[in-house]
Amino acid sequence: MSEVKAKITDSVSNDTVEITAQQIGESLTNINKCLKVLAERLVEVEKHMNELPTPDKTYYKPEGYEEYMNLAENFTEIYRRLTLVEEKAHPAPSTNHGKRLTALEEQVNGMQD
């Protein structure tokens, strides 16, 4: 035989259930034990979280540098160097290639006539 499990949408019976004071006491004791275990676990989780390194405690020593840098200092240095690279890059030519090509085509066509 299979047991029928109640669903949350099922209507609730209004029948009175007799519970002794001892049963209530045992239930409260069990709930208290669960709360204590959860509290202990929360203390352990908080302790672990406090030990995790934060960006200001994460250090890296780039190749060629004498000092270690935290994450913010590393980003600052990376962007400083990136700006230098961009400044040294050659700009694209500003000539109008379309006009130059058209002029060459006209010259070639003039030679063929």
C-alpha positions in Angstrom: 0.0 0.0 0.0 1.2 3.5 -0.7 0.7 6.3 1.7 -1.0 9.4 0.6 1.0 12.5 1.5 -0.8 15.8 2.3 -0.2 18.6 -0.2 0.0 22.2 0.8 -3.1 23.0 -1.1 -5.2 20.3 0.7 -7.7 21.7 3.2 -6.8 21.4 6.8 -8.9 19.4 9.2 -10.3 21.3 12.2 -10.1 18.2 14.4 -8.5 18.8 17.7 -5.3 16.9 18.4 -4.4 16.1 22.0 -0.8 16.8 22.8 0.7 16.3 26.2 2.9 18.8 28.0 5.7 16.3 27.8 5.4 16.2 24.0 5.5 20.0 23.8 8.5 20.0 26.2 10.3 17.5 24.0 9.6 19.4 20.9 10.8 22.7 22.4 14.0 20.9 23.6 14.6 19.5 20.1 14.1 22.9 18.6 16.5 24.5 21.1 19.1 21.8 20.2 18.7 22.7 16.5 19.1 26.4 17.2 22.3 25.8 19.2 23.8 23.7 16.4 22.9 26.4 13.9 24.4 29.1 16.1 27.6 27.1 16.4 27.7 26.6 12.6 27.1 30.3 12.0 30.0 31.2 14.2 32.3 28.9 12.2 31.0 30.4 8.9 31.6 33.9 10.2 35.1 33.0 11.3 35.9 31.5 7.9 34.5 34.6 6.1 36.7 36.9 8.2 39.8 34.9 7.2 39.1 35.3 3.5 41.5 37.7 1.8 39.9 41.0 0.6 41.3 42.9 -2.5 43.3 45.2 -0.2 44.9 42.1 1.3 45.6 40.4 -2.1 49.2 41.1 -3.1 51.1 40.5 -6.3 54.6 41.2 -7.4 54.8 42.0 -11.1 57.9 40.8 -13.0 60.6 43.5 -12.8 59.1 45.3 -9.8 60.8 45.3 -6.3 57.6 45.8 -4.3 54.4 43.8 -3.9 51.2 45.7 -4.9 47.7 45.2 -3.7 44.9 44.8 -6.3 44.1 48.5 -6.6 47.8 49.4 -7.1 48.1 46.7 -9.7 45.1 48.0 -11.6 46.5 51.6 -11.4 49.8 50.4 -12.8 48.2 48.3 -15.6 46.1 51.3 -16.7 49.1 53.6 -16.5 51.1 51.3 -18.7 48.2 50.8 -21.1 47.9 54.6 -21.5 51.6 54.8 -22.3 51.2 52.1 -25.0 48.2 53.9 -26.5 50.1 57.2 -26.6 53.0 55.5 -28.4 50.7 53.8 -31.0 50.8 55.2 -34.5 47.6 57.1 -35.5 45.7 55.9 -38.5 46.4 57.9 -41.7 44.0 60.8 -42.2 44.1 60.7 -46.0 41.1 60.1 -48.2 41.9 56.8 -49.9 38.8 56.9 -52.1 39.8 60.2 -53.8 43.4 59.0 -54.3 42.1 55.7 -55.9 39.7 57.6 -58.2 42.5 59.9 -59.3 44.8 57.0 -60.1 42.0 55.2 -62.1 41.4 58.4 -64.1 45.1 58.6 -64.9 45.2 55.0 -66.0 42.1 55.4 -68.1 43.6 58.5 -69.7 46.7 56.5 -70.7 44.6 53.9 -72.4 42.8 56.4 -74.6 
